[in-house]
Amino acid sequence: MAAVHVRRRARVSRRGAPPRAAAARILDGADATLLDLVDHVLTKGVVLEGAVLLGLADVDLVYLRLHALLCAADRVLPPDGGGTAR
């Protein structure tokens, strides 16, 4: 059996992290619903990052680095010119 090490990475942001008060306002509201949370994620977007390192006998064998962007499609795709050209 190999040991599995799980650790939290320090947050590094190029633009600076949003104030903690903004996140607390969204999540701690008494009337906040799952729909409010999904709407905020789609409007603003969120990036999920993770890393997996598999090793055997203190030898690293597999390293996976995963990134996922969750947001509305109109936030990342260019606006369409009025129709699809085929």
Summary of the structure (lengths in Angstrom):
residues: 86
radius of gyration: 19.2
end to end distance: 55.1
largest distance: 58.3
contacts: 122
relative contact order: 0.14
helix: 27%
strand: 27%
